[in-house]
Amino acid sequence: MHPDLAVALSFVTDLPRQALTERLSADDPQLLERAAEQLPCAREARARATSAGIGVLAWNEPRFPAQLLAIADCPPALWYRGSLDCLDAPLVAIVGSRAASAVSLEIAHQIGADLALRGVTVVSGLARGVDSAAHRGALQKGSTVAVLGSGVDRVYPAEHASLATEIAKHGVVLSEFPPGTPPLPFHFPLRNRLISGLSRAVVVIEASAKSGSLITAGCALEQGRDVMAVPGNAASGRNRGGHALIRDGAAIVECADDVLIELGLQSCAAPGHSEVARSSADKDPVLRQMDAGHAYDLDELATATGLEVPKLLPRILEFELSGRIRRVEGGRFIRCA
């Protein structure tokens, strides 16, 4: 599929989501037909977006996040403001109540800042409450990603327009919806699957029994991501959703170190890689299965190594950052000599 056609698919408002990633990879004729209908509109919108500082990335271009290629309904394209470089670091999502207590806002801010300080990019949805607190904390020490349920030029809520601008300077604001798309209610559950899909783990801070954050947690579980939760006051009822996650096996988080330890990222912010680490990497089953010069997709590597894709992605990311693997067109990977 040509990248222009993939971008055109983002203008199809009733795009079927069932097995979308598989259908994109197979050049499904129905998808190609729907894309062709929107191609003139997409090209015009792309030109306007470029002049406004908005980029777009098709699913089969090298810079597209590999994490999203591993979910069942990968978006055909991502529109963005800012730098995609922050997507190359380990990503952790922080989500929670829009009407969070002062204590929960402080916790979200602190965990966001501490994760960013350790080289982790914080992902959230730019919503009021926990989301915005996590973004602001991360901005103090590093990078953050805001995933919108609208076009990247239609920030919701409107009072977070300045926060979105700041995020674009030090991270990226992105959406699967093209510029000009309003924040419609059914867009937000779709947005939530991208928050979890991008991330190694989702940390839930203050979620009631009917919190939208539980949708993101559910997406994470379906995608094979880790789910963690910050425990809170049992008497208030504000934390029933989070406590239910803990009862179901979610890891308890009290600080950023709990997240890093759970994900095996204690040394993620350590400068450089020693020769010992490099020697150990050569023995890794992922690298052993990769012949230099041959491009592998995630499914090939998963089959060759016996690792499930959610477990495989962190290793690929680590080797990308250390220069042992590089990403090429179509979401494939090549081992560097």
C-alpha positions as CSV (number, residue, x, y, z in Angstrom):
1,M,0.0,0.0,0.0
2,H,1.4,3.4,-1.0
3,P,1.7,5.7,2.0
4,D,-0.6,8.3,0.4
5,L,-3.4,5.7,0.4
6,A,-2.7,4.9,4.0
7,V,-3.1,8.5,4.9
8,A,-6.3,8.7,2.8
9,L,-7.7,5.9,5.0
10,S,-7.6,8.2,8.0
11,F,-10.4,10.2,6.3
12,V,-12.7,7.2,6.2
13,T,-15.0,7.9,9.1
14,D,-16.6,4.4,9.2
15,L,-13.4,2.5,8.7
16,P,-13.9,-1.2,9.9
17,R,-11.6,-1.9,12.8
18,Q,-11.8,-5.7,12.9
19,A,-8.4,-7.2,12.1
20,L,-7.3,-3.8,10.6
21,T,-3.6,-4.4,11.0
22,E,-3.8,-7.7,9.1
23,R,-5.9,-6.2,6.3
24,L,-3.5,-3.3,5.9
25,S,-0.6,-5.7,5.6
26,A,-2.5,-7.7,3.0
27,D,-3.5,-4.7,0.9
28,D,-7.1,-5.5,1.4
29,P,-9.0,-4.5,-1.9
30,Q,-11.8,-2.9,0.0
31,L,-9.4,-0.8,2.0
32,L,-7.6,0.3,-1.2
33,E,-10.9,1.2,-2.8
34,R,-12.0,3.3,0.2
35,A,-8.6,5.0,0.3
36,A,-8.7,5.8,-3.4
37,E,-12.1,7.7,-2.9
38,Q,-10.5,9.9,-0.2
39,L,-7.1,10.5,-2.0
40,P,-7.8,14.0,-3.4
41,C,-9.1,15.2,0.0
42,A,-6.1,13.6,1.8
43,R,-3.6,15.2,-0.5
44,E,-5.1,18.7,-0.1
45,A,-5.3,18.2,3.7
46,R,-1.7,17.0,3.8
47,A,-0.5,20.2,2.0
48,R,-2.4,22.4,4.4
49,A,-1.1,20.5,7.4
50,T,2.5,20.8,6.3
51,S,2.2,24.5,6.0
52,A,0.8,24.5,9.6
53,G,3.6,22.5,11.0
54,I,1.7,19.2,11.2
55,G,3.2,16.0,10.0
56,V,1.7,12.7,9.0
57,L,3.1,9.2,9.1
58,A,1.7,6.2,7.3
59,W,1.6,2.8,9.0
60,N,4.2,1.3,6.6
61,E,6.8,4.1,6.9
62,P,10.0,3.4,8.8
63,R,9.4,6.0,11.6
64,F,5.9,4.6,12.4
65,P,5.9,3.3,16.0
66,A,6.5,-0.5,15.9
67,Q,4.5,-0.9,19.1
68,L,1.3,0.0,17.2
69,L,2.1,-2.6,14.4
70,A,1.7,-5.2,17.1
71,I,-2.0,-4.4,18.0
72,A,-4.9,-5.8,16.1
73,D,-6.3,-2.4,14.9
74,C,-3.3,-0.3,14.0
75,P,-4.2,3.1,12.7
76,P,-3.5,3.6,9.0
77,A,-1.7,6.9,9.7
78,L,-0.8,9.2,12.6
79,W,-0.9,13.0,12.4
80,Y,1.4,14.8,14.7
81,R,2.9,18.0,16.0
82,G,6.4,17.9,17.5
83,S,9.2,15.4,17.3
84,L,8.8,11.7,16.9
85,D,12.2,11.1,18.6
86,C,10.5,10.7,22.0
87,L,8.8,7.6,20.7
88,D,12.2,5.8,20.5
89,A,12.5,5.7,24.4
90,P,10.6,3.3,26.6
91,L,7.0,4.6,26.9
92,V,4.7,4.3,30.0
93,A,1.2,5.6,30.1
94,I,-0.3,7.4,33.1
95,V,-4.1,7.8,33.2
96,G,-6.7,8.5,35.7
97,S,-9.6,10.6,36.9
98,R,-10.5,13.9,35.3
99,A,-11.8,15.1,38.7
100,A,-8.9,13.8,40.7
101,S,-8.1,14.7,44.3
102,A,-5.2,17.0,45.1
103,V,-3.2,14.0,46.4
104,S,-3.7,12.0,43.1
105,L,-2.7,15.0,41.0
106,E,0.5,15.4,43.1
107,I,1.2,11.7,42.6
108,A,0.7,11.8,38.9
109,H,2.9,14.9,38.6
110,Q,5.7,13.3,40.6
111,I,5.6,9.9,38.9
112,G,5.5,11.6,35.5
113,A,8.6,13.8,36.4
114,D,10.5,10.9,37.9
115,L,9.9,8.6,34.9
116,A,10.9,11.3,32.5
117,L,14.1,11.9,34.6
118,R,15.0,8.3,34.1
119,G,14.6,8.5,30.3
120,V,11.1,7.1,30.0
121,T,8.6,9.0,27.8
122,V,5.2,9.5,29.5
123,V,2.1,8.9,27.5
124,S,-1.4,10.2,28.3
125,G,-4.5,11.7,26.8
126,L,-4.3,15.5,27.6
127,A,-7.5,15.3,29.6
128,R,-8.2,17.3,32.8
129,G,-7.0,15.9,36.1
130,V,-4.4,13.0,36.2
131,D,-3.5,13.2,32.5
132,S,-2.5,16.8,32.4
133,A,-0.7,16.5,35.8
134,A,1.4,13.6,34.4
135,H,2.2,15.6,31.2
136,R,3.3,18.6,33.2
137,G,5.4,16.5,35.5
138,A,7.1,14.8,32.6
139,L,7.8,18.2,30.9
140,Q,9.8,19.3,33.9
141,K,12.4,16.5,33.3
142,G,12.0,15.1,29.8
143,S,9.5,14.2,27.1
144,T,5.8,13.3,26.9
145,V,3.3,12.1,24.3
146,A,-0.3,13.4,24.2
147,V,-2.7,11.2,22.2
148,L,-5.9,13.1,21.2
149,G,-9.4,12.1,20.4
150,S,-9.6,14.9,17.8
151,G,-7.4,16.5,15.2
152,V,-4.1,17.8,16.6
153,D,-5.2,21.3,15.7
154,R,-8.5,20.8,17.7
155,V,-7.2,20.5,21.3
156,Y,-9.7,19.3,23.8
157,P,-10.3,20.5,26.4
158,A,-9.6,24.0,25.0
159,E,-7.9,25.2,28.2
160,H,-5.1,22.7,27.5
161,A,-4.1,24.4,24.2
162,S,-1.0,26.0,25.8
163,L,-0.1,22.7,27.4
164,A,-0.3,21.0,24.0
165,T,1.9,23.6,22.5
166,E,4.5,23.0,25.2
167,I,4.3,19.2,24.7
168,A,4.9,19.7,20.9
169,K,8.1,21.6,21.8
170,H,9.5,18.8,24.0
171,G,7.7,15.7,22.8
172,V,4.8,15.0,20.4
173,V,1.0,15.5,20.2
174,L,-0.5,12.9,17.9
175,S,-3.8,11.6,16.6
176,E,-5.1,9.1,14.1
177,F,-7.8,11.6,13.2
178,P,-6.9,14.2,10.5
179,P,-6.6,17.9,11.2
180,G,-10.0,19.6,11.7
181,T,-11.6,16.5,13.3
182,P,-13.7,17.6,16.3
183,P,-13.5,15.8,19.7
184,L,-16.5,13.5,19.3
185,P,-17.5,11.1,22.2
186,F,-16.8,7.8,20.2
187,H,-13.3,9.0,19.4
188,F,-12.0,8.7,22.9
189,P,-12.3,4.9,23.3
190,L,-10.4,4.6,20.0
191,R,-7.8,7.1,21.4
192,N,-7.4,5.0,24.5
193,R,-6.2,1.9,22.6
194,L,-3.4,4.0,21.1
195,I,-2.4,5.3,24.6
196,S,-2.0,1.7,25.7
197,G,-0.7,0.4,22.4
198,L,2.2,2.8,22.4
199,S,3.2,2.0,26.0
200,R,5.0,-0.8,27.8
201,A,2.6,-0.4,30.7
202,V,-0.4,1.6,31.8
203,V,-0.4,3.1,35.3
204,V,-3.9,4.0,36.6
205,I,-4.1,6.7,39.3
206,E,-7.5,7.2,41.0
207,A,-10.2,5.5,38.9
208,S,-13.7,4.9,40.1
209,A,-15.7,1.8,39.2
210,K,-16.9,3.5,36.0
211,S,-13.8,5.4,35.1
212,G,-12.8,5.8,31.4
213,S,-9.3,4.9,32.6
214,L,-10.5,1.3,32.9
215,I,-11.1,1.3,29.2
216,T,-7.5,2.1,28.6
217,A,-6.5,-0.6,31.2
218,G,-8.7,-3.1,29.3
219,C,-7.1,-2.2,26.0
220,A,-3.7,-2.7,27.6
221,L,-4.6,-6.2,28.8
222,E,-5.9,-7.2,25.4
223,Q,-2.7,-5.9,23.8
224,G,-0.5,-7.8,26.2
225,R,0.7,-4.7,28.1
226,D,1.3,-4.5,31.8
227,V,-1.3,-2.8,34.0
228,M,-0.4,-1.1,37.3
229,A,-2.4,0.9,39.7
230,V,-1.7,3.4,42.6
231,P,-3.8,2.4,45.6
232,G,-5.8,5.2,47.4
233,N,-8.3,6.0,50.0
234,A,-10.9,3.2,50.2
235,A,-13.5,5.3,52.0
236,S,-14.0,7.9,49.2
237,G,-15.0,5.5,46.5
238,R,-12.7,7.3,44.1
239,N,-10.4,4.4,43.8
240,R,-12.7,1.4,43.4
241,G,-11.7,0.9,39.8
242,G,-8.0,0.9,40.6
243,H,-8.4,-1.4,43.6
244,A,-10.4,-3.8,41.4
245,L,-7.4,-3.9,39.0
246,I,-5.1,-4.7,41.9
247,R,-7.4,-7.5,43.0
248,D,-7.2,-8.8,39.5
249,G,-3.4,-8.9,39.5
250,A,-2.3,-5.3,38.6
251,A,1.0,-4.4,40.1
252,I,0.9,-1.8,43.0
253,V,2.7,1.4,42.2
254,E,3.7,4.0,44.9
255,C,6.5,5.7,43.0
256,A,8.3,5.7,39.6
257,D,10.8,3.1,40.8
258,D,8.0,0.6,41.2
259,V,7.2,1.0,37.5
260,L,10.8,0.7,36.4
261,I,11.4,-2.4,38.6
262,E,8.3,-4.1,37.3
263,L,9.3,-3.5,33.7
264,G,13.0,-4.3,34.2
265,L,14.0,-0.7,33.3
266,Q,16.0,0.1,36.4
267,S,19.0,1.1,34.3
268,C,17.1,2.7,31.4
269,A,18.6,6.1,32.1
270,A,22.2,4.9,32.5
271,P,24.5,6.6,30.0
272,G,25.9,4.5,27.2
273,H,26.4,0.7,27.1
274,S,29.4,-1.1,28.5
275,E,31.4,-3.7,26.5
276,V,30.0,-6.3,29.0
277,A,26.4,-5.3,28.1
278,R,27.3,-5.4,24.4
279,S,28.8,-8.9,24.7
280,S,25.7,-10.1,26.5
281,A,23.5,-8.6,23.8
282,D,25.3,-10.7,21.2
283,K,24.0,-13.8,23.0
284,D,20.4,-12.5,23.0
285,P,18.0,-14.9,21.1
286,V,16.6,-12.0,19.1
287,L,20.0,-11.0,17.7
288,R,21.0,-14.6,17.1
289,Q,18.0,-15.2,14.9
290,M,18.7,-12.1,12.7
291,D,20.9,-12.5,9.7
292,A,22.6,-9.2,8.8
293,G,21.1,-7.6,5.7
294,H,17.7,-9.4,6.0
295,A,14.7,-7.4,7.1
296,Y,12.4,-9.1,9.6
297,D,8.9,-8.1,10.6
298,L,7.6,-8.6,14.2
299,D,5.7,-11.8,13.4
300,E,8.8,-13.4,11.8
301,L,10.9,-12.5,14.8
302,A,8.2,-13.8,17.2
303,T,8.1,-17.1,15.4
304,A,11.9,-17.4,15.2
305,T,12.5,-16.6,18.9
306,G,9.5,-18.1,20.5
307,L,8.7,-14.8,22.2
308,E,5.3,-13.2,22.2
309,V,5.2,-9.8,20.5
310,P,4.6,-7.7,23.7
311,K,7.7,-9.4,25.2
312,L,9.7,-9.0,22.0
313,L,9.1,-5.2,21.5
314,P,11.1,-4.1,24.6
315,R,14.2,-6.0,23.3
316,I,13.9,-4.6,19.9
317,L,13.6,-1.1,21.3
318,E,16.7,-1.7,23.5
319,F,18.7,-2.8,20.5
320,E,17.4,0.1,18.4
321,L,18.6,2.6,21.0
322,S,22.0,0.9,21.2
323,G,22.4,0.8,17.4
324,R,22.3,-3.0,17.1
325,I,19.1,-3.0,15.1
326,R,17.6,-0.4,12.7
327,R,14.1,0.0,11.5
328,V,13.3,0.1,7.7
329,E,10.2,0.5,5.6
330,G,7.1,-1.5,6.4
331,G,7.8,-1.8,10.1
332,R,10.6,-4.3,9.5
333,F,14.0,-4.5,11.3
334,I,17.6,-5.2,10.2
335,R,20.5,-6.2,12.4
336,C,23.4,-3.8,12.0
337,A,26.8,-5.3,11.4
